[in-house]
Amino acid sequence: MPSGIWMAGDFSPAFVIGVPVGFVNVVQSKELIMSTGVPHIVARGRKGGSNVAAAIVNALLYMLTR
C-alpha cells in the first residue's frame, strides 16, 4: 500500500508513476493509486519494476523535448 505519509494526507503529489513489482498487495496498491484522482501512469497487474519506471520517465522526458 502507499506509504503512511500519503495516506495521512500530508503529501499531495502532482503525478504518480506506479509500477512496483512482486510484493504483497501490489495489485491493490496500484488500484488505490488509480482511485486517488491524482494523474498517474500505472502498470496494471503484477508487472513493473525499476526498469519499467525508468522507461516511463525517459519516454516522458523525450516527449517534453519534442
Order of alpha helices (4+ residues) and beta strands (2+ residues): alpha-beta-alpha-beta-alpha
